[in-house]
Amino acid sequence: MTSTTPDRPPTPAGPPDGMPTADEAVAHTLLNCLLREVSGPEHQTAVIDGHLLVRLPRRGVLLRVALRRTSLLGAHRFTGPVQAQSGEDWSVLDWQQLAEHTHAELSLRTGARNDEFLGQVAASHRAVDAALTRHVPPPPTADDDPLTRYLASEQSLLLGHRFHPTPKAHGGDQRAWASYAPEAGARFPLRMLAVRTPFIAEERAEPGAADLLDRLHPVPEGYRLLPTHPWQYEHLRNRPEVRAALDRGDILDLGPGTRAFTPTASVRTLYDGHAFLKFSLNVRITNCVRKNSHYELSGAVALTRLLAPAFDDLAARFPRAGMLREPAYRSIALPGPDGRPDLALLEGFGVIVREGLGSRLLPGTTPLLAAAVADEYRSGPAQISRLAGSGPMAALDWWREYLALLVPPVLAAYFDHGLVLEPHLQNVIVCVDADGRPAQVLFRDLEGTKLLPEHHGAALAALPRAVAEPLTYDARRGWDRVVYCLLVNHIAEVLAALADLHPQTEAALWAQVRQTIVHYADEHGCPPRLRALLAGVPLPAKANLLARWERSADREAGYVRLPSPLAEEVLFEAIRANADWSTR
């Protein structure tokens, strides 16, 4: 069995009007992972008679699912249940049976078991089911308030990453999750603590960078304000060291603040319309416990300071793109038994200050989370069907403008500044004008931003080793990360949502991606890595299923290679096959 696209693919349908069931969503996501990471690389897939066939080679199980639309990248759209062959017949598999087949296949592939896996899939199913149960379809017309629309986009991701086996798994209590999760529409005040000044830990990239924290609530003289996520405070308040500090008066519990904050898609990063605050949460979400490690606290401030010249250069060259900087963090530094700050409390109470949108947003634009724009389903007010106008030519014009904003600054950051941005769908905000057309892109989250040592050796050498090492990628790993985040995670998914609207345009949409890269390469000497990209070398895709199975840290996740749709001859043939799309 080989991976192929049929000579006569099924008649494509547009994007679905309704939401899937939780059973369908979980099954389709697992099948996506098997296709991309297990069966696809081993040439155990085929598209026949309107169905995708996927064979699990070690189990000898043949699966199939009906196709709504095929994809040049192999990121097909599914519809209906997953089935397994049984003799001459096909029987429906529920999501649990598919998860068990996946578990068995990976056990044979790796020679090891993962006793957490099935429980994590089940946890993700519970979260998806709860989100779909609560979901209220958005009104046909968008709210005129840009902040309301923006926050709605952050909170509209009901299903999560469609190439992650457990995209909505979390380790929190269900009731608490409903109080603090973005997809539950949560809004809540912070818990305000006053900490004696000697026990405050803080770093700032510039004077006054943390002052906005102090303005959130008054504190007695001799104290500084430490806002905390209320869920995290419940996790930490009964630790003996914290109880003792409360009893001594080194920490004062001031109660809830007066301003409501809204959780963004990352859950632990909150926004009040002025600044983003990124808190630690001792809760496992998808792959890991979401705490701000001590080196990440210092690293955010260090990157903001070190990269100021690079960010300023990029902003001058690409005035409709920008980076939200992270100029300060604050935490608590209660001494442990050895006299040094207790690391668990330093990390657990750490909060990173990120710039708000107001200082970066172009006038008259509305910010929207790119992941919400790319959503397969019309679950929120930012989905592409609400932005790209009517007709295939309008969609292609929208796409051309989008790519012109997104691609050049990411490539310039890598090639000119040795800077690995991480522009995946949850790290990019697209700002649209009153007509829904792309006007600006903003990148966020310095945790994923890395430096190439050959460009930044002196600056890295000046940092503590524990801070410097997590800030670096070698050139190859850095390039894989850029290409994966930019092309496979981001561009391919927004493109897929556009192709759902106008299925015959997929090749033309990929041709515009190629043309955008060609234009940049022609102006910058076409470095070898870009030449290889344009020649059609396989594209790296993060192996989320295998990383989850192996319990790997995100930084250590491997990549599988996907056939590229960027090669000129591939696009020529695909466009020729759909030559009449512009007249439909």
C-alpha positions as CSV (number, residue, x, y, z in Angstrom):
1,M,0.0,0.0,0.0
2,T,1.4,3.4,-0.9
3,S,0.5,6.9,0.0
4,T,-1.3,8.4,-3.0
5,T,-4.0,10.8,-4.1
6,P,-6.6,9.3,-6.4
7,D,-6.8,10.2,-10.1
8,R,-10.4,11.2,-9.5
9,P,-10.8,12.4,-6.0
10,P,-14.2,12.6,-4.3
11,T,-16.3,15.6,-5.1
12,P,-15.1,18.1,-2.4
13,A,-17.6,19.5,0.0
14,G,-17.3,22.8,1.8
15,P,-16.6,23.3,5.4
16,P,-19.1,21.7,7.8
17,D,-21.8,24.0,9.2
18,G,-22.1,22.1,12.5
19,M,-19.7,20.8,15.0
20,P,-18.6,17.1,15.2
21,T,-19.4,15.0,18.2
22,A,-16.6,14.4,20.7
23,D,-16.4,10.8,19.5
24,E,-15.8,11.9,15.9
25,A,-13.3,14.7,16.9
26,V,-11.2,12.4,19.0
27,A,-11.2,9.5,16.5
28,H,-10.3,11.9,13.6
29,T,-7.5,13.4,15.6
30,L,-6.0,10.0,16.4
31,L,-6.3,9.0,12.8
32,N,-4.5,12.2,11.7
33,C,-1.6,11.3,14.0
34,L,-1.4,7.7,12.8
35,L,-1.5,8.9,9.2
36,R,1.3,11.5,9.7
37,E,3.6,9.6,12.1
38,V,3.1,5.9,11.7
39,S,1.4,4.6,8.6
40,G,2.2,7.5,6.2
41,P,6.0,7.3,6.6
42,E,5.9,3.5,6.1
43,H,3.8,3.9,2.9
44,Q,0.8,2.1,4.5
45,T,-1.9,4.5,3.3
46,A,-4.0,5.0,0.2
47,V,-7.0,7.0,-1.1
48,I,-9.5,4.8,-2.9
49,D,-13.2,5.4,-3.8
50,G,-13.6,8.5,-1.6
51,H,-12.0,6.9,1.5
52,L,-8.6,7.1,3.2
53,L,-7.2,3.7,4.0
54,V,-4.7,3.4,6.8
55,R,-2.9,0.2,7.7
56,L,-1.3,-0.3,11.1
57,P,1.6,-2.5,9.9
58,R,2.5,-4.2,13.1
59,R,-1.0,-5.0,14.1
60,G,-2.2,-5.9,10.5
61,V,-5.3,-3.8,11.1
62,L,-6.8,-1.9,8.1
63,L,-8.7,1.3,8.9
64,R,-10.7,3.6,6.7
65,V,-12.7,6.8,6.9
66,A,-14.7,8.8,4.3
67,L,-13.1,11.9,2.9
68,R,-14.6,15.3,2.7
69,R,-11.6,16.7,0.9
70,T,-8.1,15.4,0.0
71,S,-5.0,17.5,0.6
72,L,-1.7,17.9,-1.3
73,L,0.1,17.7,2.1
74,G,-1.8,14.6,3.2
75,A,-3.7,16.6,5.8
76,H,-7.0,15.4,4.5
77,R,-10.4,16.3,5.9
78,F,-12.5,13.4,7.2
79,T,-16.2,12.8,7.7
80,G,-18.1,10.2,9.6
81,P,-16.8,7.3,11.7
82,V,-13.6,5.4,11.4
83,Q,-14.0,1.8,10.4
84,A,-11.9,-1.4,10.6
85,Q,-11.9,-4.2,8.1
86,S,-13.4,-7.4,9.3
87,G,-13.2,-10.1,6.6
88,E,-15.1,-8.7,3.7
89,D,-17.0,-6.2,5.8
90,W,-16.2,-3.0,7.6
91,S,-17.3,-2.3,11.2
92,V,-17.4,1.1,13.0
93,L,-14.7,1.7,15.6
94,D,-15.4,4.0,18.4
95,W,-12.8,6.3,19.7
96,Q,-11.8,4.0,22.6
97,Q,-11.2,1.1,20.2
98,L,-9.1,3.3,18.0
99,A,-7.1,4.5,21.0
100,E,-6.5,0.9,22.0
101,H,-5.3,0.0,18.4
102,T,-3.0,3.0,18.6
103,H,-1.7,1.9,21.9
104,A,-1.0,-1.7,20.7
105,E,0.6,-0.5,17.5
106,L,3.0,1.9,19.3
107,S,3.8,-0.8,21.9
108,L,5.0,-3.1,19.1
109,R,6.8,-0.3,17.3
110,T,8.7,0.9,20.3
111,G,9.0,-2.2,22.4
112,A,7.7,-0.3,25.3
113,R,4.3,0.4,26.9
114,N,2.9,3.8,28.0
115,D,0.3,3.2,30.7
116,E,-0.7,6.8,30.8
117,F,-1.7,7.0,27.1
118,L,-5.2,5.6,27.1
119,G,-6.1,7.7,30.2
120,Q,-4.8,10.8,28.5
121,V,-6.9,10.2,25.4
122,A,-9.9,9.6,27.6
123,A,-9.2,12.9,29.5
124,S,-9.0,14.7,26.2
125,H,-12.3,13.2,25.1
126,R,-14.0,14.4,28.4
127,A,-12.7,17.9,27.9
128,V,-13.8,18.0,24.2
129,D,-17.2,16.7,25.2
130,A,-17.6,19.3,27.9
131,A,-16.6,22.1,25.5
132,L,-19.0,21.0,22.8
133,T,-21.8,20.7,25.4
134,R,-21.2,24.3,26.5
135,H,-20.7,25.7,23.0
136,V,-23.1,28.3,21.7
137,P,-22.7,29.0,18.0
138,P,-21.4,32.5,17.3
139,P,-23.9,35.1,15.9
140,P,-23.9,35.5,12.1
141,T,-22.4,39.0,12.5
142,A,-19.3,39.8,14.5
143,D,-19.2,42.0,17.5
144,D,-18.0,45.5,16.6
145,D,-15.7,45.7,19.7
146,P,-12.2,44.6,18.7
147,L,-11.3,43.4,22.2
148,T,-14.4,41.3,22.5
149,R,-13.8,39.7,19.1
150,Y,-10.2,39.1,20.0
151,L,-11.0,37.4,23.3
152,A,-13.7,35.4,21.6
153,S,-11.1,34.1,19.2
154,E,-8.8,33.1,22.0
155,Q,-11.6,31.2,23.6
156,S,-13.1,29.5,20.6
157,L,-10.7,26.5,20.2
158,L,-12.9,23.7,21.3
159,L,-11.1,20.7,19.7
160,G,-7.4,21.7,19.9
161,H,-4.5,20.7,17.7
162,R,-5.7,18.2,15.1
163,F,-2.3,16.5,14.9
164,H,-1.9,15.9,18.6
165,P,-3.3,12.7,20.1
166,T,-4.5,14.3,23.4
167,P,-5.0,18.0,22.5
168,K,-7.4,18.8,25.3
169,A,-6.1,16.5,28.0
170,H,-5.5,18.1,31.4
171,G,-4.8,17.0,34.9
172,G,-7.1,19.4,36.7
173,D,-10.3,18.9,38.5
174,Q,-13.3,19.2,36.1
175,R,-15.0,21.8,38.2
176,A,-11.9,23.9,38.5
177,W,-11.1,23.6,34.8
178,A,-14.6,24.9,33.9
179,S,-13.9,27.9,36.1
180,Y,-10.5,28.8,34.5
181,A,-10.5,27.3,30.9
182,P,-10.8,29.5,27.9
183,E,-13.2,27.2,26.0
184,A,-15.5,27.6,29.1
185,G,-15.6,31.4,28.5
186,A,-14.0,32.0,31.8
187,R,-13.2,35.5,33.3
188,F,-12.1,36.0,36.8
189,P,-10.1,38.3,39.1
190,L,-6.5,37.5,40.2
191,R,-5.6,36.7,43.8
192,M,-3.6,39.6,45.1
193,L,-0.6,39.0,47.5
194,A,1.5,41.6,49.2
195,V,5.1,40.3,49.8
196,R,7.7,42.0,51.9
197,T,10.1,43.7,49.6
198,P,13.2,41.7,50.6
199,F,11.4,38.5,49.5
200,I,10.5,39.8,46.0
201,A,12.4,38.2,43.1
202,E,12.3,40.4,39.9
203,E,14.1,41.1,36.7
204,R,13.4,43.9,34.3
205,A,14.7,44.6,30.8
206,E,14.2,48.3,31.4
207,P,13.2,50.6,34.2
208,G,9.5,50.6,35.0
209,A,8.8,47.3,33.1
210,A,7.1,45.8,36.1
211,D,5.2,48.9,37.3
212,L,1.9,47.8,35.8
213,L,1.9,45.0,38.4
214,D,2.0,47.5,41.2
215,R,-0.9,49.4,39.7
216,L,-3.2,46.4,40.0
217,H,-3.8,46.8,43.8
218,P,-2.5,49.0,46.7
219,V,-0.2,47.3,49.2
220,P,1.1,48.5,52.7
221,E,4.4,50.2,52.9
222,G,7.4,47.9,52.8
223,Y,5.5,45.4,50.5
224,R,5.3,44.8,46.8
225,L,2.3,43.4,44.9
226,L,2.5,39.8,43.6
227,P,-0.6,38.9,41.5
228,T,-1.3,35.2,41.3
229,H,-3.5,33.0,39.3
230,P,-6.3,31.9,41.7
231,W,-6.1,28.3,40.8
232,Q,-2.3,28.3,41.3
233,Y,-2.8,30.0,44.7
234,E,-5.1,27.1,45.7
235,H,-2.3,24.7,44.8
236,L,0.4,26.5,46.8
237,R,-1.3,28.3,49.7
238,N,-1.2,25.3,52.1
239,R,2.5,24.5,51.5
240,P,4.2,24.7,54.9
241,E,6.6,27.4,53.7
242,V,3.7,29.6,52.4
243,R,1.6,29.0,55.5
244,A,4.6,30.0,57.7
245,A,5.2,33.2,55.6
246,L,1.5,34.1,55.9
247,D,1.6,33.6,59.7
248,R,4.7,35.8,60.0
249,G,3.2,38.5,57.8
250,D,5.9,38.2,55.1
251,I,3.0,37.5,52.8
252,L,-0.4,39.2,53.1
253,D,-3.4,37.7,51.3
254,L,-5.3,40.7,50.0
255,G,-8.0,38.6,48.4
256,P,-9.4,38.9,44.8
257,G,-8.5,41.9,42.7
258,T,-11.1,44.2,41.2
259,R,-10.2,43.7,37.5
260,A,-11.3,40.7,35.5
261,F,-8.8,38.8,33.4
262,T,-9.6,36.4,30.6
263,P,-7.6,33.2,29.9
264,T,-6.2,33.0,26.4
265,A,-5.8,29.8,24.4
266,S,-2.7,28.8,26.4
267,V,-4.9,28.7,29.6
268,R,-2.3,30.2,31.9
269,T,-1.7,33.4,30.0
270,L,-4.4,36.0,31.0
271,Y,-5.3,39.3,29.4
272,D,-7.2,42.3,30.8
273,G,-7.0,44.5,27.7
274,H,-3.8,46.2,29.0
275,A,-1.1,43.5,29.4
276,F,-0.7,39.8,29.2
277,L,0.4,38.0,32.4
278,K,1.8,34.5,32.0
279,F,1.5,32.5,35.2
280,S,2.7,29.2,36.3
281,L,0.0,26.5,36.7
282,N,0.9,23.3,38.5
283,V,-1.5,21.5,36.2
284,R,-0.6,19.1,33.4
285,I,-2.0,20.4,30.1
286,T,-1.5,18.2,27.0
287,N,2.2,17.2,27.4
288,C,3.5,18.8,30.6
289,V,2.9,20.8,33.8
290,R,2.7,24.4,32.8
291,K,5.0,26.2,35.1
292,N,7.5,29.0,34.5
293,S,10.8,27.4,35.1
294,H,13.4,29.6,36.7
295,Y,15.5,29.7,33.5
296,E,12.3,30.6,31.5
297,L,11.6,33.6,33.8
298,S,15.1,34.9,33.4
299,G,15.2,33.9,29.7
300,A,12.2,35.9,28.8
301,V,13.7,39.1,30.2
302,A,17.1,38.3,28.8
303,L,15.7,37.8,25.3
304,T,13.7,41.0,25.5
305,R,16.9,42.9,26.4
306,L,19.3,41.1,24.0
307,L,17.0,41.1,21.0
308,A,15.9,44.7,21.2
309,P,18.1,45.7,18.3
310,A,16.9,42.7,16.2
311,F,13.3,43.4,17.0
312,D,13.7,47.1,16.2
313,D,15.4,46.2,12.8
314,L,12.6,43.8,11.9
315,A,9.9,46.3,12.9
316,A,11.6,49.0,10.7
317,R,11.8,46.7,7.7
318,F,8.4,45.1,8.2
319,P,6.2,47.8,9.8
320,R,3.1,45.6,9.7
321,A,4.7,42.9,11.8
322,G,5.8,43.0,15.4
323,M,6.8,41.0,18.5
324,L,5.1,41.2,21.8
325,R,8.0,41.5,24.2
326,E,8.3,40.2,27.8
327,P,10.2,42.9,29.7
328,A,9.8,41.7,33.3
329,Y,9.0,38.9,35.7
330,R,8.2,38.9,39.4
331,S,8.0,36.1,41.9
332,I,8.6,35.3,45.6
333,A,12.1,34.5,47.0
334,L,11.4,32.9,50.4
335,P,14.7,31.2,51.6
336,G,14.8,27.4,51.7
337,P,16.7,25.3,54.2
338,D,20.0,26.1,52.4
339,G,19.4,29.8,52.6
340,R,18.8,30.2,48.9
341,P,15.4,31.0,47.4
342,D,13.0,28.1,47.4
343,L,13.0,27.0,43.8
344,A,9.5,25.5,43.8
345,L,8.0,28.7,45.1
346,L,10.1,30.9,42.9
347,E,8.8,29.0,39.9
348,G,5.3,28.4,41.2
349,F,4.6,32.0,41.9
350,G,6.5,33.4,38.9
351,V,4.6,35.7,36.6
352,I,5.9,37.0,33.2
353,V,4.8,40.4,32.0
354,R,4.1,40.5,28.3
355,E,3.3,43.6,26.3
356,G,-0.4,44.2,25.6
357,L,-1.8,44.7,22.2
358,G,-2.5,48.4,22.6
359,S,1.1,49.5,22.1
360,R,1.5,47.4,18.9
361,L,-1.9,47.4,17.2
362,L,-2.4,49.4,14.0
363,P,-5.4,51.8,14.3
364,G,-8.7,50.5,13.0
365,T,-7.7,46.8,13.1
366,T,-9.1,43.9,15.0
367,P,-6.7,41.3,16.5
368,L,-7.6,37.6,16.0
369,L,-5.8,34.5,17.1
370,A,-4.5,32.7,14.0
371,A,-5.5,29.3,15.3
372,A,-9.1,30.5,15.4
373,V,-8.8,31.8,11.8
374,A,-7.6,28.3,10.8
375,D,-10.3,26.4,12.7
376,E,-11.8,23.5,10.6
377,Y,-15.2,24.3,12.0
378,R,-17.1,27.5,12.3
379,S,-16.9,27.6,16.0
380,G,-16.0,31.2,16.5
381,P,-16.2,34.7,15.1
382,A,-12.6,34.6,13.7
383,Q,-13.0,31.6,11.4
384,I,-11.8,32.2,7.8
385,S,-15.2,32.0,6.3
386,R,-16.1,35.2,8.1
387,L,-13.0,37.1,6.7
388,A,-12.1,36.0,3.2
389,G,-14.9,37.5,1.2
390,S,-16.9,35.5,-1.4
391,G,-15.5,33.7,-4.4
392,P,-12.2,32.0,-5.0
393,M,-10.5,35.1,-6.4
394,A,-11.3,37.1,-3.3
395,A,-9.9,34.2,-1.2
396,L,-6.7,34.1,-3.2
397,D,-6.2,37.9,-2.8
398,W,-6.8,37.6,1.0
399,W,-4.2,34.8,1.1
400,R,-1.6,36.8,-0.9
401,E,-1.9,39.6,1.6
402,Y,-1.7,37.3,4.5
403,L,1.5,35.6,3.3
404,A,3.2,38.9,2.5
405,L,2.7,39.9,6.2
406,L,3.7,36.6,7.8
407,V,6.5,35.0,5.8
408,P,9.2,37.7,5.2
409,P,9.8,38.7,8.9
410,V,10.1,35.1,10.0
411,L,12.7,34.3,7.3
412,A,14.6,37.6,8.0
413,A,14.7,36.8,11.7
414,Y,16.4,33.4,10.9
415,F,18.7,34.4,8.1
416,D,19.7,37.9,9.2
417,H,19.6,37.7,13.0
418,G,20.1,34.0,13.8
419,L,16.7,34.1,15.5
420,V,14.3,31.2,15.5
421,L,10.8,32.4,15.9
422,E,8.1,30.0,16.7
423,P,5.2,31.2,14.5
424,H,2.7,28.4,15.1
425,L,-1.0,29.0,15.1
426,Q,-1.3,29.8,18.8
427,N,1.7,32.2,18.7
428,V,0.5,34.5,16.0
429,I,-2.2,37.2,16.1
430,V,-3.5,38.4,12.7
431,C,-5.0,41.9,12.8
432,V,-7.7,42.5,10.2
433,D,-9.2,45.8,8.9
434,A,-12.9,46.6,8.8
435,D,-13.4,44.4,5.7
436,G,-11.6,41.4,7.3
437,R,-8.5,41.8,5.2
438,P,-5.1,41.1,6.8
439,A,-3.4,44.3,7.9
440,Q,-0.8,43.2,10.5
441,V,0.7,40.2,12.2
442,L,2.0,40.0,15.8
443,F,4.2,37.2,17.1
444,R,4.2,36.3,20.8
445,D,5.6,33.9,23.4
446,L,9.4,34.2,23.9
447,E,9.5,30.8,25.5
448,G,9.6,29.2,22.0
449,T,12.0,31.8,20.6
450,K,15.6,30.5,20.3
451,L,19.0,31.8,19.2
452,L,21.6,30.3,16.9
453,P,24.9,30.2,18.8
454,E,27.0,31.2,15.8
455,H,25.1,34.6,15.7
456,H,24.8,35.2,19.5
457,G,27.9,33.5,21.0
458,A,29.1,36.5,23.0
459,A,25.6,37.4,24.4
460,L,24.9,33.8,25.4
461,A,28.3,33.5,27.1
462,A,27.4,36.4,29.3
463,L,24.3,34.6,30.6
464,P,24.3,31.9,33.3
465,R,24.6,28.5,31.7
466,A,21.3,27.4,33.0
467,V,19.6,30.3,31.2
468,A,21.7,30.3,28.0
469,E,21.4,26.6,27.1
470,P,17.5,26.5,26.8
471,L,17.7,29.6,24.6
472,T,19.6,27.9,21.8
473,Y,19.1,25.6,18.8
474,D,21.7,24.6,16.4
475,A,21.2,25.8,12.8
476,R,19.6,22.5,11.6
477,R,17.2,22.1,14.5
478,G,16.4,25.8,14.4
479,W,15.5,25.6,10.7
480,D,13.3,22.5,11.2
481,R,11.5,24.4,13.9
482,V,11.0,27.5,11.7
483,V,9.7,25.4,8.7
484,Y,7.5,23.2,10.9
485,C,5.9,26.1,12.7
486,L,5.6,28.4,9.7
487,L,4.7,26.0,6.9
488,V,3.2,22.9,8.4
489,N,1.6,24.0,11.6
490,H,0.5,27.5,10.5
491,I,0.4,28.1,6.7
492,A,-0.9,24.6,5.8
493,E,-3.7,24.9,8.3
494,V,-4.9,28.4,7.3
495,L,-4.6,27.2,3.7
496,A,-6.7,24.1,4.5
497,A,-9.5,26.3,5.9
498,L,-9.4,28.4,2.8
499,A,-9.4,25.3,0.6
500,D,-12.5,24.1,2.4
501,L,-14.3,27.2,1.2
502,H,-13.0,26.8,-2.4
503,P,-11.6,23.2,-2.8
504,Q,-10.4,23.5,-6.4
505,T,-8.0,26.4,-5.3
506,E,-5.7,24.3,-3.1
507,A,-2.9,24.1,-5.6
508,A,-3.2,27.8,-6.4
509,L,-3.0,28.6,-2.7
510,W,0.2,26.5,-2.4
511,A,1.6,28.2,-5.6
512,Q,1.2,31.6,-3.8
513,V,3.1,30.2,-0.8
514,R,5.9,29.2,-3.2
515,Q,5.8,32.6,-4.9
516,T,6.1,34.4,-1.6
517,I,9.2,32.4,-0.7
518,V,10.6,32.9,-4.2
519,H,10.1,36.7,-3.9
520,Y,12.0,36.8,-0.6
521,A,14.7,34.5,-1.9
522,D,15.3,36.6,-5.0
523,E,15.8,39.7,-2.9
524,H,18.2,38.0,-0.4
525,G,20.5,35.8,-2.5
526,C,18.4,32.6,-2.2
527,P,20.3,30.9,0.7
528,P,20.8,27.2,0.3
529,R,18.1,26.3,2.8
530,L,15.5,28.3,0.8
531,R,16.7,26.7,-2.5
532,A,16.2,23.3,-0.9
533,L,12.7,24.3,0.3
534,L,11.7,25.5,-3.2
535,A,13.1,22.3,-4.8
536,G,10.6,20.4,-2.8
537,V,12.6,18.7,0.0
538,P,10.3,16.9,2.5
539,L,8.9,19.2,5.2
540,P,9.4,18.5,8.9
541,A,6.3,17.9,11.0
542,K,6.5,17.6,14.7
543,A,5.8,14.1,15.9
544,N,3.3,14.8,18.6
545,L,2.0,11.3,18.9
546,L,5.5,9.7,19.3
547,A,6.6,12.5,21.6
548,R,3.5,11.9,23.8
549,W,4.1,8.1,23.7
550,E,7.8,8.5,24.7
551,R,7.0,11.2,27.3
552,S,9.5,13.5,25.6
553,A,9.8,17.2,26.4
554,D,8.6,19.5,23.7
555,R,12.1,20.7,23.0
556,E,13.2,17.1,22.4
557,A,10.3,16.1,20.1
558,G,11.4,14.6,16.8
559,Y,10.1,15.3,13.3
560,V,8.7,13.1,10.6
561,R,9.1,14.2,7.0
562,L,6.1,15.0,4.7
563,P,6.1,15.2,0.9
564,S,6.3,18.8,0.0
565,P,3.7,20.5,-2.2
566,L,6.1,23.4,-2.9
567,A,8.1,21.8,-5.8
568,E,7.3,23.6,-9.1
569,E,6.5,20.4,-11.0
570,V,4.1,19.2,-8.3
571,L,2.2,22.5,-8.3
572,F,2.1,22.7,-12.1
573,E,0.5,19.3,-12.3
574,A,-2.0,20.0,-9.5
575,I,-3.0,23.4,-11.1
576,R,-3.3,21.8,-14.5
577,A,-5.7,19.2,-13.0
578,N,-7.9,22.0,-11.7
579,A,-7.3,24.5,-14.5
580,D,-11.0,25.6,-14.6
581,W,-11.4,26.5,-10.9
582,S,-11.4,30.2,-11.5
583,T,-14.5,30.0,-13.7
584,R,-16.6,28.1,-11.1
